[in-house]
Structures are given as C-alpha cells and as structure tokens.
Amino acid sequence: MENPRFDLNQIRASITLIETLSRLGYEPLRKSGGELFYLSMLRDNDSAPSFCVNEKAGLWYDHGMGKGGTVIDFALHYWSNLSFREAMEELIKVSGNSVNEIQGRPFVPRQTELILHSPGYIIRESKELGGNRSIRNYLQGRGILDVSANYLKELYYSVKLNDGTRREMFAAGWQNELGGWEVRNAYFKGCLGKKAMSFMPGNPELIVLFEGMMDFLTWKKLSPLQDASVLVLNSLSFLHSAIQRAGEYKTIELFFDHDAAGKKATMLALSELPQAMDQSGRYEGYNDFNEKLTAMINAGKVPDTRKVNADNISLRNR
C-alpha cells in the first residue's frame, strides 16, 4: 500500500527553520533587524555570513546561491541527494517528531505575525469580551475564555493595504505598558503600536514571567489562588529588561517555552537571577503551558474552574 502523502502545510506549521538549523548544529553569527545571518551550510566556499533567515517569517535566503524559501525548500537543498519523500522524512526526524506522528497530528494553522505601525492601522473600537463569536471560539479553543474577561478585549481595527484600500479586522487584544495593543486570533498575531511588556502587580515578593499572555491566562486558570506579580514579555527581545525588573523580587518563577529560544532564555535568566526557578517542568512534553492546557481539555482532564473559584471564596470567608 502506498505511503500517505505529507501535508506540507502541516510540516511548515510544525517545524521552524531556526530550530531545525540549531538541531543540525548551525547557529547565527550575527543578528540585524530581525534577520539572522549564518555561514551558508548549502555551500562550501562561504567566508562571510550570507545565509539569512527572517526570524518572524521563518524564511531563508542564501545570497551566494540567489535562492531561498521555506523550511521545506531548505530541506530539499540541504539533502539534495535524497528524494522529496526522503528529505521530508529527514526533516521530520531532525525536528524530533516521528513521520507517523506528524502525519496523524491535527493541523493547527500557525499564526502569522503582523507588525503594524501607525498610520497603517486605525483602531475603531474596543469592547468587552463575549459579543464576537469568532473571538469567543478562539479563546475557548485555547481553554482560557473563562479567565480572559479581566485581561482581554475585543479589538476592532482596520489595516491599510498596499493598494491604499483598508481591510477591517478584529482580534482578542490586551494593552502593553506603552499603550500598544497585542492582538491575537486563530490566524495571526501582532502588535498595534509600540511593542512592550505587560505588567500586573501583585505579591511584592513573588513574580512570575511568561513569554505570552496565553501562557499567563493558562497559569491563571490552573492556579486560581496565586496572587503573584506577573510580567508578560510579549517578546523575548525584552528578556534583559525583564531580568532587571524581576531581580527586585525575593522569588521568581519562569514559564518560558520549550523551544530553542525559550530554553536559552530560561538558562540566561537562571544564570543571572539566583532566586529564579524554572517551572517549565509543569508542561514537560509540550512546547508551552497553553499547549498542555489544550491537550488536557481534549482529554477531558481540566478541572471545573467555576468550582475551584467557588471553593477558594469559601476558604477565604472562613
């Protein structure tokens, strides 16, 4: 019986180019403007970094070859002696997945990151959560709808296209410290305005750090009694600033991702903050805390948050 065909959208969504390069032993020699530069691993005569990867788009371009593309195109060039199927199997193996696993895994669209600057966008309105079915379904799918009302809004805005026309859009959004809006829906993520961290004051001796708001809301759902101060980085580019601010606290808990960037961020924070503790073991086997929560939901193992909160109120009133 013929082997099933690969879902190329699924491979592109599941396997990142930067992590693939790292697993193959290649690290960038410099970074500039969101682009990483490597000595080309596709040619033998590269004396200066000319293999470029756009960090946000996940696309590569080899200036010496004059060619580029996605992680799939990279695999075909890197394992040029293999057939298409063999190259895809090698790519999947390097990523740490199995061929059967990635073929059988439900496809979830990877969010495309949008960097939106004024006057390219206009915010029309922000509303309380609940009225927009698409936003509600998105948050429900992430398992955090019931804990989102105090932190997220429904944001309605328009984006100016290249032809001068405007596209009306909506998303779940939260404001960062500089008044910019971090926005998410099922198909993209982005920031309207200035990029910055989001801080929520609480316990003056304990602070917890997250890469993104979805992981914070996951923690909020699963740890409803926690009163810690919270710092959501919204981007690992703010890691050094986050380390400086967190250093004022007696206890620091880190909830970073299990991908290469998240692991490096955890190691750096632990090396500079002796009072910090890595809490990523709570979602071992998953890329991030929210991924574990969605898996728990699918398995029917999530506690009834309403009951947990009711029990907490009862305890406080005794």
C-alpha positions as CSV (number, residue, x, y, z in Angstrom):
1,M,0.0,0.0,0.0
2,E,1.4,3.4,-0.9
3,N,2.6,5.6,1.9
4,P,0.2,8.6,2.6
5,R,1.3,11.9,1.2
6,F,2.8,14.6,3.5
7,D,0.7,17.6,4.4
8,L,3.1,20.3,3.6
9,N,1.1,23.0,5.4
10,Q,1.3,20.8,8.5
11,I,5.1,20.5,8.1
12,R,5.6,24.2,7.7
13,A,3.4,24.9,10.7
14,S,5.0,22.3,12.9
15,I,8.7,22.7,12.1
16,T,10.6,26.0,12.5
17,L,13.6,26.8,10.4
18,I,15.7,28.3,13.1
19,E,15.3,25.4,15.5
20,T,16.0,23.0,12.6
21,L,19.3,24.8,11.9
22,S,20.2,24.7,15.6
23,R,19.4,20.9,15.8
24,L,21.7,20.4,12.8
25,G,24.5,22.3,14.6
26,Y,24.3,25.7,13.0
27,E,24.0,28.9,15.0
28,P,23.8,32.5,13.6
29,L,27.0,34.6,13.7
30,R,25.1,37.9,13.8
31,K,21.6,39.4,14.0
32,S,20.4,42.6,12.4
33,G,16.9,44.0,12.1
34,G,15.1,40.7,12.9
35,E,17.3,38.7,10.5
36,L,19.8,36.0,11.5
37,F,23.0,35.5,9.4
38,Y,24.8,32.2,9.2
39,L,27.7,30.8,7.2
40,S,26.0,29.0,4.4
41,M,25.6,25.3,5.1
42,L,24.4,24.8,1.5
43,R,27.8,25.9,0.0
44,D,31.4,25.1,0.9
45,N,33.0,28.4,0.0
46,D,31.2,30.8,2.3
47,S,33.7,33.0,4.2
48,A,31.2,35.6,5.5
49,P,27.7,35.0,6.8
50,S,25.5,35.1,3.7
51,F,22.7,32.7,4.6
52,C,19.9,34.9,6.0
53,V,16.8,33.8,8.0
54,N,14.0,36.2,8.7
55,E,13.1,35.4,12.3
56,K,9.4,36.3,12.1
57,A,8.6,35.0,8.7
58,G,10.7,31.8,9.1
59,L,12.0,32.3,5.5
60,W,15.6,31.9,4.3
61,Y,17.7,33.4,1.5
62,D,21.2,32.4,0.5
63,H,22.8,35.4,-1.1
64,G,25.6,33.3,-2.7
65,M,23.1,31.0,-4.4
66,G,20.5,33.6,-5.0
67,K,17.9,31.2,-3.7
68,G,15.6,30.9,-0.7
69,G,12.3,29.8,0.6
70,T,10.6,27.9,3.4
71,V,11.9,25.2,5.7
72,I,10.7,22.7,3.1
73,D,12.8,24.4,0.4
74,F,15.7,24.3,2.8
75,A,15.4,20.6,3.3
76,L,15.3,19.9,-0.4
77,H,18.6,21.8,-0.9
78,Y,20.3,20.5,2.3
79,W,19.5,16.9,1.5
80,S,19.8,17.3,-2.3
81,N,20.9,13.7,-2.7
82,L,17.6,12.4,-1.4
83,S,14.2,12.1,-3.0
84,F,11.4,14.5,-1.9
85,R,9.9,12.0,0.5
86,E,13.2,11.0,2.0
87,A,14.1,14.7,2.5
88,M,10.8,15.3,4.3
89,E,11.3,12.3,6.4
90,E,14.8,13.5,7.4
91,L,13.4,17.0,8.2
92,I,10.7,15.5,10.4
93,K,13.3,13.2,12.2
94,V,15.7,16.2,12.8
95,S,12.8,18.1,14.3
96,G,12.3,15.4,17.0
97,N,9.0,14.2,15.6
98,S,8.1,10.8,14.0
99,V,6.8,10.5,10.5
100,N,3.6,8.7,11.7
101,E,3.1,11.3,14.5
102,I,3.3,14.4,12.2
103,Q,1.1,12.7,9.5
104,G,-1.5,11.9,12.1
105,R,-1.5,15.2,14.1
106,P,-4.4,17.5,13.5
107,F,-3.4,20.6,11.6
108,V,-3.5,23.8,13.5
109,P,-2.7,27.0,11.4
110,R,0.5,28.7,12.6
111,Q,-0.2,32.3,13.4
112,T,1.5,34.8,11.1
113,E,3.0,37.7,13.0
114,L,2.0,41.2,11.8
115,I,4.0,44.3,12.7
116,L,1.6,47.2,12.3
117,H,2.6,50.7,12.7
118,S,0.6,54.0,12.6
119,P,-0.7,55.2,10.2
120,G,-1.0,51.8,8.7
121,Y,-3.8,50.9,11.1
122,I,-6.7,52.6,12.8
123,I,-8.3,51.2,15.9
124,R,-12.1,51.5,15.5
125,E,-13.4,50.2,18.9
126,S,-12.6,48.1,21.9
127,K,-15.3,46.1,23.5
128,E,-15.8,43.7,26.4
129,L,-15.4,40.0,25.5
130,G,-18.5,38.0,24.6
131,G,-20.1,39.6,21.6
132,N,-17.8,38.2,18.8
133,R,-18.4,34.5,18.2
134,S,-15.1,34.0,16.3
135,I,-13.0,35.6,19.2
136,R,-15.0,33.6,21.7
137,N,-14.5,30.4,19.9
138,Y,-10.7,31.1,19.5
139,L,-10.3,31.7,23.3
140,Q,-12.5,28.7,24.1
141,G,-10.3,26.6,21.9
142,R,-7.2,27.8,23.8
143,G,-9.0,26.9,27.0
144,I,-8.8,30.3,28.6
145,L,-12.2,32.0,27.7
146,D,-13.5,31.8,31.3
147,V,-10.4,33.7,32.7
148,S,-10.0,36.2,30.0
149,A,-12.6,38.9,30.7
150,N,-10.4,40.9,33.1
151,Y,-7.4,41.0,30.8
152,L,-8.6,40.9,27.1
153,K,-10.8,43.0,24.9
154,E,-12.4,42.5,21.6
155,L,-10.5,44.9,19.4
156,Y,-11.8,46.2,16.0
157,Y,-9.4,47.9,13.7
158,S,-8.6,48.5,10.0
159,V,-5.3,47.9,8.2
160,K,-4.1,49.9,5.2
161,L,-3.2,47.6,2.3
162,N,-0.6,48.2,-0.4
163,D,-3.2,49.4,-2.9
164,G,-4.4,52.1,-0.5
165,T,-7.7,50.3,0.5
166,R,-8.4,49.3,4.1
167,R,-9.3,45.9,5.5
168,E,-11.5,45.7,8.5
169,M,-10.2,43.2,11.1
170,F,-10.9,42.1,14.7
171,A,-9.0,40.1,17.3
172,A,-8.6,39.5,21.0
173,G,-6.3,42.2,22.4
174,W,-4.5,43.4,25.5
175,Q,-2.6,46.5,26.1
176,N,1.1,46.6,26.9
177,E,2.8,49.1,29.2
178,L,3.3,51.6,26.4
179,G,-0.3,51.6,25.3
180,G,0.2,49.3,22.3
181,W,-2.2,46.5,21.7
182,E,-1.0,42.9,21.4
183,V,-3.6,41.2,19.2
184,R,-4.3,37.5,18.5
185,N,-6.9,35.4,16.6
186,A,-6.7,31.9,15.2
187,Y,-4.7,33.0,12.1
188,F,-2.3,35.8,13.1
189,K,-0.6,37.6,16.0
190,G,0.7,41.1,16.0
191,C,1.1,44.4,17.8
192,L,-0.7,47.7,17.1
193,G,1.6,50.5,18.2
194,K,4.7,50.2,20.3
195,K,5.9,46.8,21.4
196,A,6.4,46.4,25.2
197,M,5.9,44.1,28.1
198,S,2.7,43.8,30.2
199,F,2.9,44.0,34.0
200,M,0.2,43.1,36.6
201,P,1.1,44.0,40.2
202,G,0.5,41.5,43.0
203,N,2.6,39.9,45.7
204,P,5.6,42.2,46.2
205,E,7.9,39.3,47.0
206,L,6.9,36.9,44.1
207,I,6.9,37.5,40.4
208,V,6.1,35.0,37.5
209,L,7.4,35.6,34.0
210,F,5.7,34.4,30.8
211,E,6.6,34.8,27.1
212,G,3.0,35.5,26.1
213,M,-0.4,36.3,27.5
214,M,-1.9,32.9,26.6
215,D,0.5,31.1,28.9
216,F,-0.3,33.6,31.7
217,L,-4.0,33.0,31.3
218,T,-3.3,29.3,31.4
219,W,-1.5,29.7,34.7
220,K,-4.4,31.9,35.9
221,K,-6.9,29.1,35.1
222,L,-4.9,26.3,36.6
223,S,-3.6,28.3,39.7
224,P,-6.6,30.5,40.7
225,L,-5.2,31.1,44.2
226,Q,-1.9,32.5,43.1
227,D,-1.5,36.2,43.9
228,A,2.0,36.8,42.4
229,S,3.0,39.8,40.4
230,V,3.1,39.0,36.7
231,L,5.4,40.1,33.9
232,V,4.4,39.1,30.3
233,L,7.3,39.7,28.0
234,N,5.3,39.7,24.8
235,S,8.6,39.2,23.0
236,L,11.9,37.5,24.2
237,S,13.6,40.7,22.9
238,F,12.7,42.2,26.3
239,L,14.4,39.4,28.2
240,H,17.2,41.6,29.6
241,S,14.8,44.3,30.7
242,A,12.6,41.6,32.3
243,I,15.6,40.1,34.2
244,Q,16.4,43.6,35.6
245,R,12.9,44.2,36.8
246,A,12.4,40.7,38.2
247,G,15.7,41.0,40.2
248,E,13.9,43.1,42.8
249,Y,11.7,40.2,43.9
250,K,12.6,37.6,46.5
251,T,11.2,34.7,44.4
252,I,11.0,34.4,40.6
253,E,9.2,31.7,38.6
254,L,9.9,31.2,34.9
255,F,7.3,29.8,32.5
256,F,9.1,30.0,29.2
257,D,8.6,27.8,26.1
258,H,10.4,24.5,25.4
259,D,11.7,25.6,22.0
260,A,15.3,26.6,21.4
261,A,14.7,30.3,22.1
262,G,12.7,29.6,25.3
263,K,15.3,27.2,26.6
264,K,18.1,29.8,26.0
265,A,16.0,32.5,27.8
266,T,15.5,30.2,30.8
267,M,19.2,29.4,31.0
268,L,20.1,33.1,30.9
269,A,17.6,34.1,33.5
270,L,18.6,31.3,35.8
271,S,22.3,32.3,35.5
272,E,21.6,36.0,36.3
273,L,18.8,35.5,38.9
274,P,19.9,33.1,41.7
275,Q,16.4,33.3,43.2
276,A,14.7,32.2,40.0
277,M,13.1,28.8,39.5
278,D,12.3,27.1,36.2
279,Q,8.6,26.0,36.2
280,S,8.5,24.7,32.7
281,G,8.5,21.1,34.0
282,R,4.8,21.7,34.7
283,Y,4.3,21.3,30.9
284,E,7.0,18.8,30.1
285,G,6.4,17.2,26.7
286,Y,4.6,20.3,25.4
287,N,6.1,23.4,23.8
288,D,4.3,25.8,26.2
289,F,1.9,25.9,29.1
290,N,-1.2,26.7,26.9
291,E,-0.4,23.7,24.6
292,K,-0.6,21.4,27.6
293,L,-3.9,23.0,28.7
294,T,-5.5,22.4,25.3
295,A,-4.3,18.8,25.4
296,M,-5.9,18.5,28.8
297,I,-9.1,19.9,27.5
298,N,-9.1,17.4,24.6
299,A,-8.5,14.6,27.1
300,G,-11.3,15.8,29.4
301,K,-8.9,16.4,32.3
302,V,-9.3,20.1,33.1
303,P,-10.8,20.9,36.5
304,D,-14.1,22.9,36.7
305,T,-12.7,26.4,37.1
306,R,-16.0,27.7,38.5
307,K,-16.0,25.1,41.2
308,V,-12.3,25.8,42.1
309,N,-13.1,29.6,42.4
310,A,-16.2,28.9,44.5
311,D,-14.1,26.7,46.8
312,N,-11.5,29.5,47.0
313,I,-14.1,32.1,48.0
314,S,-15.4,29.7,50.7
315,L,-11.9,29.2,52.1
316,R,-11.3,33.0,52.3
317,N,-14.6,33.6,54.1
318,R,-13.9,31.1,56.9
